[in-house]
Amino acid sequence: MGSIGNAPPVPTAASGGQPPFARDIDESWFDAEPSAERSPAVARAWRRFWQWNALNALHSAAEGLGREIPHLVRAVEAFDVDRRLAPRMSARLATLMEAMWKGDGYGVYDTVQSWCADPPETWYAEGCVTESIALHGWESHLLHEVRSTRVEGVPPLHCFPLLETDVAPLHAAAMRAMDLIAGVDPDMHAEIASHVSMVKLFTGRGIEGLSSPKAFGAIWLRTPEDGEEIPWFLEHLVHECSHLHLNALLALDPLLTNPNDIHKAPIRPDPRPLFQVLHGTFVLARNRRVHRRLVERHPDLGLEPALARFDEQFASGMAVLTESMQTTPRGGRLLESLRA
């Protein structure tokens, strides 16, 4: 499914204006090829973007509520952008900004209170955890958004937690897939390590996986069929991480000037906004790259049919982008790298 939402899924500053780090953005970041050098830099830029948005949002909330929140503001100011941000912190900011946008005073109060009670030393993500969905309160808004999504002609999405399922074998399979990716594509592995800190698992139908800048660092994946664990994680770790990486780039530059034009999608059966066509084509480029190397090095995995599917879908997406995408200068650079 990829990134959720009906508009380009990038939170914007509560008070507008250019972020103070805009001049530090490197043009080389706007390239479809994963890079062990660029990925940490893009991830750090995303965290600076989060920090800037969070400070703007908190100042606006304090003004609207008529209440100062100096300790929380200072904690955000002191956030270490060189460390990975826990996904729930992106969720806190997204929830606060949505409450302010809706004029929901209680929502603003409640969200700020939850944030005030969240110790700043726990705002960081260490390693990568694998767990069920619906374990934490900050997930509820995202889960509601996913479960309420309706697509014409497509049955409703079902997305259930794992209850008493032992996730240890699934975590081991995900880590084995990470090792395989590292062996054939260290640059893609470095990108996953830079962005992904939480794999959220669910059961259901109508959706295979998703990610969102509203909880940056987490990816949601349906549990694989028995015996298909390694191929499943090989595809979807690359796929959802690539969505996160592109969302980070979109936070720094809009990339295209006609994001909501509707076109044929390379993965989904229903026509999608052009920014989602870009997302789909971008992740397919990465899946093709990694799977081609895996097929060469590990033919026993049987990934040839998946690679053929990625090739066909990528060609479809590129045809739409080439004909219809109206780019910014950095978006043009990204599009050219997809053609390479």
FIZA-528809 format. One record per residue (C-alpha): residue number from 0; x, y, z. Coordinates in Angstrom, 2 decimals. Example, Ala and Ser with C-alpha at 12.3 -4.5 7.8 and 13.67 -1.06 7.14 Angstrom:
FIZA-528809
+-----+---------+---------+---------+
!   i !    east !   north !      up !
+-----+---------+---------+---------+
!   0 !   12.30 !   -4.50 !    7.80 !
!   1 !   13.67 !   -1.06 !    7.14 !
+-----+---------+---------+---------+
END
This chain:
FIZA-528809
+-----+---------+---------+---------+
!   i !    east !   north !      up !
+-----+---------+---------+---------+
!   0 !    0.00 !    0.00 !    0.00 !
!   1 !    2.89 !    2.33 !    0.70 !
!   2 !    2.37 !    5.72 !    2.31 !
!   3 !   -1.10 !    6.45 !    3.63 !
!   4 !   -3.17 !    9.57 !    3.06 !
!   5 !   -4.92 !   11.40 !    0.23 !
!   6 !   -2.44 !   14.28 !   -0.15 !
!   7 !    1.34 !   14.37 !   -0.32 !
!   8 !    2.03 !   12.85 !    3.12 !
!   9 !    4.53 !   15.38 !    4.44 !
!  10 !    3.87 !   17.40 !    7.61 !
!  11 !    4.55 !   21.10 !    7.17 !
!  12 !    5.56 !   23.79 !    9.58 !
!  13 !    2.81 !   25.19 !   11.77 !
!  14 !    3.99 !   28.76 !   11.21 !
!  15 !    5.28 !   28.51 !    7.64 !
!  16 !    8.59 !   29.80 !    6.30 !
!  17 !   11.80 !   28.16 !    5.23 !
!  18 !   13.59 !   25.88 !    7.71 !
!  19 !   16.88 !   27.35 !    8.90 !
!  20 !   18.78 !   24.34 !    7.55 !
!  21 !   17.46 !   24.70 !    3.97 !
!  22 !   20.83 !   26.02 !    2.80 !
!  23 !   22.48 !   22.79 !    4.01 !
!  24 !   20.45 !   20.54 !    1.71 !
!  25 !   22.78 !   18.69 !   -0.66 !
!  26 !   21.65 !   18.37 !   -4.27 !
!  27 !   23.25 !   14.92 !   -4.47 !
!  28 !   20.62 !   13.57 !   -2.08 !
!  29 !   18.01 !   13.67 !   -4.87 !
!  30 !   19.04 !   10.41 !   -6.48 !
!  31 !   17.11 !    7.15 !   -6.69 !
!  32 !   20.16 !    5.01 !   -5.98 !
!  33 !   20.59 !    4.08 !   -2.30 !
!  34 !   23.83 !    5.28 !   -0.75 !
!  35 !   25.53 !    4.44 !    2.53 !
!  36 !   26.88 !    8.00 !    2.56 !
!  37 !   23.71 !    9.90 !    1.62 !
!  38 !   21.14 !    7.93 !    3.65 !
!  39 !   22.34 !    9.01 !    7.12 !
!  40 !   22.56 !   12.61 !    5.91 !
!  41 !   18.98 !   12.51 !    4.59 !
!  42 !   17.80 !   10.88 !    7.82 !
!  43 !   19.48 !   13.60 !    9.85 !
!  44 !   17.89 !   16.29 !    7.67 !
!  45 !   14.49 !   14.68 !    8.31 !
!  46 !   15.10 !   14.88 !   12.06 !
!  47 !   16.05 !   18.53 !   11.79 !
!  48 !   12.82 !   19.06 !    9.84 !
!  49 !   10.88 !   17.27 !   12.60 !
!  50 !   12.54 !   19.39 !   15.29 !
!  51 !   11.76 !   22.62 !   13.42 !
!  52 !    8.13 !   21.61 !   12.88 !
!  53 !    7.80 !   20.47 !   16.49 !
!  54 !    9.03 !   23.80 !   17.86 !
!  55 !    6.69 !   25.75 !   15.57 !
!  56 !    3.76 !   23.53 !   16.52 !
!  57 !    4.44 !   23.74 !   20.26 !
!  58 !    4.77 !   27.53 !   20.18 !
!  59 !    1.49 !   27.75 !   18.26 !
!  60 !   -0.21 !   25.36 !   20.69 !
!  61 !    1.00 !   27.32 !   23.70 !
!  62 !   -0.28 !   30.55 !   22.18 !
!  63 !   -3.66 !   29.02 !   21.37 !
!  64 !   -4.06 !   27.46 !   24.80 !
!  65 !   -2.75 !   30.47 !   26.66 !
!  66 !   -0.41 !   28.21 !   28.59 !
!  67 !    3.37 !   28.12 !   28.52 !
!  68 !    5.11 !   24.74 !   28.10 !
!  69 !    8.76 !   25.73 !   28.56 !
!  70 !   10.10 !   22.33 !   29.67 !
!  71 !    8.72 !   20.56 !   26.60 !
!  72 !    9.98 !   23.29 !   24.28 !
!  73 !   13.46 !   23.10 !   25.80 !
!  74 !   13.44 !   19.30 !   25.46 !
!  75 !   12.70 !   19.60 !   21.72 !
!  76 !   15.37 !   22.28 !   21.36 !
!  77 !   17.88 !   19.92 !   23.02 !
!  78 !   16.93 !   16.92 !   20.87 !
!  79 !   20.02 !   15.24 !   19.43 !
!  80 !   19.47 !   15.15 !   15.67 !
!  81 !   22.40 !   12.76 !   15.28 !
!  82 !   20.34 !    9.98 !   16.91 !
!  83 !   17.39 !    8.17 !   15.37 !
!  84 !   13.97 !    9.45 !   16.41 !
!  85 !   11.45 !    6.99 !   17.89 !
!  86 !    8.42 !    6.64 !   15.56 !
!  87 !    5.99 !    7.71 !   18.26 !
!  88 !    7.55 !   11.18 !   18.31 !
!  89 !    6.59 !   11.76 !   14.68 !
!  90 !    3.14 !   10.46 !   15.62 !
!  91 !    2.90 !   12.92 !   18.51 !
!  92 !    3.71 !   15.84 !   16.25 !
!  93 !    1.32 !   14.69 !   13.51 !
!  94 !   -1.52 !   14.28 !   16.03 !
!  95 !   -0.88 !   17.72 !   17.52 !
!  96 !   -0.77 !   19.41 !   14.12 !
!  97 !   -3.98 !   17.71 !   13.01 !
!  98 !   -5.76 !   18.73 !   16.23 !
!  99 !   -4.69 !   22.34 !   15.68 !
! 100 !   -5.76 !   22.22 !   12.04 !
! 101 !   -9.22 !   20.96 !   13.09 !
! 102 !   -9.50 !   23.52 !   15.88 !
! 103 !   -9.82 !   20.67 !   18.38 !
! 104 !   -8.82 !   22.32 !   21.66 !
! 105 !   -9.25 !   19.18 !   23.74 !
! 106 !   -7.15 !   17.26 !   21.23 !
! 107 !   -4.39 !   19.85 !   21.52 !
! 108 !   -4.50 !   19.76 !   25.31 !
! 109 !   -4.48 !   15.96 !   25.45 !
! 110 !   -1.69 !   15.55 !   22.92 !
! 111 !    0.53 !   18.11 !   24.61 !
! 112 !   -0.12 !   16.43 !   27.97 !
! 113 !    0.93 !   13.03 !   26.55 !
! 114 !    4.05 !   14.62 !   25.12 !
! 115 !    4.89 !   16.36 !   28.43 !
! 116 !    4.73 !   12.98 !   30.17 !
! 117 !    7.08 !   11.35 !   27.65 !
! 118 !   10.66 !   11.44 !   29.07 !
! 119 !   13.01 !   13.07 !   26.52 !
! 120 !   15.68 !   10.42 !   27.09 !
! 121 !   13.25 !    7.86 !   25.59 !
! 122 !   12.61 !    9.83 !   22.38 !
! 123 !   15.34 !    7.91 !   20.55 !
! 124 !   15.23 !    4.59 !   18.69 !
! 125 !   17.91 !    1.99 !   19.28 !
! 126 !   18.23 !   -1.06 !   17.02 !
! 127 !   15.16 !   -2.48 !   15.31 !
! 128 !   12.24 !   -4.13 !   17.10 !
! 129 !    9.58 !   -6.43 !   15.65 !
! 130 !    6.17 !   -6.41 !   17.32 !
! 131 !    2.41 !   -6.53 !   16.79 !
! 132 !    0.36 !   -3.50 !   15.89 !
! 133 !   -1.92 !   -1.92 !   18.51 !
! 134 !    0.57 !   -2.13 !   21.38 !
! 135 !    0.82 !    1.62 !   21.97 !
! 136 !   -1.63 !    4.49 !   22.26 !
! 137 !    0.16 !    6.59 !   19.65 !
! 138 !   -0.74 !    4.00 !   17.00 !
! 139 !   -4.50 !    4.40 !   17.36 !
! 140 !   -4.84 !    7.40 !   15.04 !
! 141 !   -2.84 !    5.73 !   12.27 !
! 142 !   -4.70 !    2.43 !   12.66 !
! 143 !   -8.02 !    4.26 !   12.41 !
! 144 !   -6.83 !    5.97 !    9.23 !
! 145 !   -5.81 !    2.66 !    7.67 !
! 146 !   -8.92 !    0.78 !    8.72 !
! 147 !  -11.24 !    3.52 !    7.49 !
! 148 !   -9.60 !    3.73 !    4.06 !
! 149 !  -12.08 !    2.95 !    1.29 !
! 150 !  -11.19 !    2.35 !   -2.35 !
! 151 !  -13.97 !    2.09 !   -4.91 !
! 152 !  -14.35 !   -1.45 !   -6.20 !
! 153 !  -11.98 !   -2.88 !   -3.58 !
! 154 !  -13.17 !   -4.76 !   -0.45 !
! 155 !  -12.55 !   -3.00 !    2.89 !
! 156 !   -9.11 !   -3.40 !    4.42 !
! 157 !   -8.76 !   -5.73 !    7.40 !
! 158 !   -5.89 !   -5.09 !    9.78 !
! 159 !   -5.75 !   -7.06 !   13.05 !
! 160 !   -3.16 !   -7.34 !   15.85 !
! 161 !   -1.33 !  -10.62 !   16.46 !
! 162 !   -2.66 !  -11.19 !   20.00 !
! 163 !   -0.63 !  -14.09 !   21.49 !
! 164 !    1.51 !  -14.86 !   18.44 !
! 165 !    5.19 !  -15.34 !   19.21 !
! 166 !    6.97 !  -12.78 !   17.04 !
! 167 !   10.50 !  -14.05 !   17.78 !
! 168 !   10.64 !  -16.32 !   14.68 !
! 169 !    9.34 !  -13.48 !   12.50 !
! 170 !   11.91 !  -11.08 !   13.92 !
! 171 !   14.62 !  -13.65 !   13.19 !
! 172 !   13.38 !  -13.95 !    9.60 !
! 173 !   13.39 !  -10.16 !    9.18 !
! 174 !   16.94 !   -9.97 !   10.49 !
! 175 !   18.01 !  -12.82 !    8.19 !
! 176 !   16.56 !  -10.86 !    5.27 !
! 177 !   18.52 !   -7.82 !    6.43 !
! 178 !   21.71 !   -9.91 !    6.41 !
! 179 !   20.99 !  -11.08 !    2.87 !
! 180 !   20.40 !   -7.50 !    1.74 !
! 181 !   23.66 !   -6.43 !    3.39 !
! 182 !   25.50 !   -9.17 !    1.50 !
! 183 !   24.35 !   -8.05 !   -1.94 !
! 184 !   23.66 !   -4.33 !   -1.46 !
! 185 !   25.42 !   -2.63 !    1.47 !
! 186 !   24.06 !    0.74 !    0.37 !
! 187 !   20.44 !   -0.40 !    0.60 !
! 188 !   21.19 !   -2.07 !    3.93 !
! 189 !   22.64 !    1.20 !    5.23 !
! 190 !   19.50 !    3.05 !    4.20 !
! 191 !   17.26 !    0.57 !    6.03 !
! 192 !   19.48 !    0.87 !    9.10 !
! 193 !   19.24 !    4.67 !    8.88 !
! 194 !   15.45 !    4.80 !    8.63 !
! 195 !   13.74 !    1.66 !    9.99 !
! 196 !   13.61 !    1.09 !   13.74 !
! 197 !   10.31 !   -0.74 !   14.15 !
! 198 !    8.54 !   -3.49 !   12.16 !
! 199 !    4.85 !   -3.59 !   13.09 !
! 200 !    3.11 !   -6.84 !   12.13 !
! 201 !   -0.57 !   -7.51 !   11.52 !
! 202 !   -2.93 !  -10.07 !   10.03 !
! 203 !   -5.76 !   -9.37 !    7.63 !
! 204 !   -6.39 !   -8.82 !    3.95 !
! 205 !   -6.45 !   -6.08 !    1.36 !
! 206 !   -3.11 !   -4.61 !    2.40 !
! 207 !    0.44 !   -5.97 !    2.46 !
! 208 !    2.32 !   -3.12 !    4.07 !
! 209 !    2.48 !    0.59 !    4.65 !
! 210 !    4.58 !    3.37 !    6.10 !
! 211 !    3.93 !    7.00 !    6.93 !
! 212 !    5.92 !   10.11 !    7.86 !
! 213 !    3.33 !   10.40 !   10.62 !
! 214 !    5.29 !    7.66 !   12.40 !
! 215 !    8.62 !    7.88 !   10.63 !
! 216 !   10.84 !    4.89 !   11.36 !
! 217 !    8.04 !    2.34 !   11.67 !
! 218 !    6.85 !    0.10 !    8.86 !
! 219 !    3.65 !   -1.97 !    8.99 !
! 220 !    3.71 !   -5.40 !    7.34 !
! 221 !    1.18 !   -8.20 !    7.10 !
! 222 !    2.56 !  -11.45 !    8.49 !
! 223 !    3.96 !  -13.70 !    5.73 !
! 224 !    2.68 !  -17.12 !    4.79 !
! 225 !    4.49 !  -20.06 !    6.36 !
! 226 !    7.65 !  -20.80 !    4.38 !
! 227 !    7.57 !  -17.41 !    2.62 !
! 228 !    9.09 !  -15.37 !    5.42 !
! 229 !   12.48 !  -14.58 !    3.82 !
! 230 !   11.19 !  -13.55 !    0.36 !
! 231 !    8.43 !  -11.51 !    2.03 !
! 232 !   10.80 !   -9.52 !    4.21 !
! 233 !   13.33 !   -9.12 !    1.39 !
! 234 !   10.71 !   -7.37 !   -0.71 !
! 235 !    8.92 !   -5.35 !    1.92 !
! 236 !   11.86 !   -4.11 !    3.97 !
! 237 !   13.26 !   -2.54 !    0.80 !
! 238 !    9.83 !   -1.38 !   -0.35 !
! 239 !    8.71 !    0.38 !    2.83 !
! 240 !   12.14 !    1.79 !    3.65 !
! 241 !   12.19 !    3.35 !    0.18 !
! 242 !    8.84 !    5.01 !    0.92 !
! 243 !   10.36 !    6.48 !    4.08 !
! 244 !   13.43 !    7.72 !    2.22 !
! 245 !   11.34 !    9.38 !   -0.48 !
! 246 !    9.10 !   10.95 !    2.16 !
! 247 !   12.22 !   12.44 !    3.76 !
! 248 !   13.22 !   13.91 !    0.39 !
! 249 !    9.68 !   15.25 !   -0.12 !
! 250 !    9.97 !   17.04 !    3.22 !
! 251 !   12.95 !   18.91 !    1.77 !
! 252 !   11.58 !   19.58 !   -1.73 !
! 253 !    8.14 !   19.00 !   -3.34 !
! 254 !    9.85 !   17.27 !   -6.34 !
! 255 !    6.78 !   17.61 !   -8.57 !
! 256 !    4.40 !   20.52 !   -9.19 !
! 257 !    1.35 !   18.45 !  -10.17 !
! 258 !    1.22 !   15.92 !   -7.30 !
! 259 !   -2.53 !   15.36 !   -7.30 !
! 260 !   -3.07 !   14.67 !  -11.02 !
! 261 !   -4.63 !   11.22 !  -11.30 !
! 262 !   -2.88 !    8.55 !  -13.38 !
! 263 !   -2.49 !    4.81 !  -13.78 !
! 264 !   -0.49 !    3.40 !  -10.87 !
! 265 !    2.32 !    0.85 !  -11.32 !
! 266 !    1.31 !   -1.30 !   -8.32 !
! 267 !   -2.23 !   -0.45 !   -7.24 !
! 268 !   -5.20 !   -1.45 !   -9.44 !
! 269 !   -6.92 !    1.92 !   -8.99 !
! 270 !   -5.68 !    5.21 !  -10.51 !
! 271 !   -3.64 !    7.22 !   -8.00 !
! 272 !   -2.35 !   10.79 !   -7.54 !
! 273 !    0.90 !   11.35 !   -9.38 !
! 274 !    2.96 !   11.72 !   -6.19 !
! 275 !    1.90 !    8.17 !   -5.33 !
! 276 !    2.87 !    7.02 !   -8.83 !
! 277 !    6.28 !    8.53 !   -8.08 !
! 278 !    6.37 !    6.66 !   -4.77 !
! 279 !    5.48 !    3.36 !   -6.43 !
! 280 !    8.02 !    3.75 !   -9.21 !
! 281 !   10.74 !    4.81 !   -6.77 !
! 282 !   10.30 !    1.75 !   -4.55 !
! 283 !   10.12 !   -0.55 !   -7.56 !
! 284 !   13.49 !    0.78 !   -8.75 !
! 285 !   14.98 !   -0.29 !   -5.41 !
! 286 !   13.23 !   -3.68 !   -5.41 !
! 287 !   14.56 !   -4.34 !   -8.92 !
! 288 !   18.08 !   -3.42 !   -7.88 !
! 289 !   18.16 !   -5.61 !   -4.77 !
! 290 !   16.32 !   -8.56 !   -6.31 !
! 291 !   18.54 !   -8.59 !   -9.39 !
! 292 !   21.55 !   -8.97 !   -7.13 !
! 293 !   19.81 !  -11.58 !   -4.98 !
! 294 !   18.88 !  -13.63 !   -8.06 !
! 295 !   22.52 !  -13.61 !   -9.14 !
! 296 !   23.96 !  -14.48 !   -5.73 !
! 297 !   21.16 !  -16.62 !   -4.25 !
! 298 !   19.27 !  -18.43 !   -7.04 !
! 299 !   17.96 !  -20.89 !   -4.45 !
! 300 !   15.63 !  -18.20 !   -3.10 !
! 301 !   13.48 !  -18.41 !   -6.23 !
! 302 !   13.07 !  -14.66 !   -6.66 !
! 303 !   12.99 !  -14.61 !  -10.48 !
! 304 !    9.17 !  -14.23 !  -10.74 !
! 305 !    9.23 !  -11.32 !   -8.29 !
! 306 !   12.01 !   -9.63 !  -10.26 !
! 307 !   10.06 !  -10.02 !  -13.50 !
! 308 !    7.01 !   -8.46 !  -11.82 !
! 309 !    9.08 !   -5.53 !  -10.56 !
! 310 !   10.54 !   -4.97 !  -14.04 !
! 311 !    7.08 !   -4.83 !  -15.62 !
! 312 !    5.62 !   -2.57 !  -12.96 !
! 313 !    8.61 !   -0.24 !  -13.02 !
! 314 !    8.34 !    0.19 !  -16.79 !
! 315 !    4.66 !    1.09 !  -16.38 !
! 316 !    5.39 !    3.67 !  -13.69 !
! 317 !    8.25 !    5.23 !  -15.61 !
! 318 !    6.05 !    5.64 !  -18.68 !
! 319 !    3.56 !    7.66 !  -16.64 !
! 320 !    6.22 !    9.78 !  -14.93 !
! 321 !    8.07 !   10.49 !  -18.18 !
! 322 !    4.89 !   11.66 !  -19.85 !
! 323 !    3.19 !   13.49 !  -17.00 !
! 324 !    5.48 !   14.43 !  -14.10 !
! 325 !    6.12 !   18.18 !  -13.89 !
! 326 !    9.25 !   18.44 !  -11.81 !
! 327 !   11.05 !   20.91 !   -9.64 !
! 328 !   14.80 !   21.10 !  -10.44 !
! 329 !   15.53 !   18.53 !   -7.74 !
! 330 !   12.60 !   16.41 !   -8.88 !
! 331 !   14.06 !   16.47 !  -12.38 !
! 332 !   17.35 !   15.20 !  -11.00 !
! 333 !   15.53 !   12.40 !   -9.21 !
! 334 !   13.57 !   11.46 !  -12.34 !
! 335 !   16.75 !   11.32 !  -14.41 !
! 336 !   18.33 !    8.99 !  -11.86 !
! 337 !   15.32 !    6.68 !  -12.15 !
! 338 !   15.91 !    6.52 !  -15.92 !
! 339 !   19.58 !    5.60 !  -15.48 !
+-----+---------+---------+---------+
END
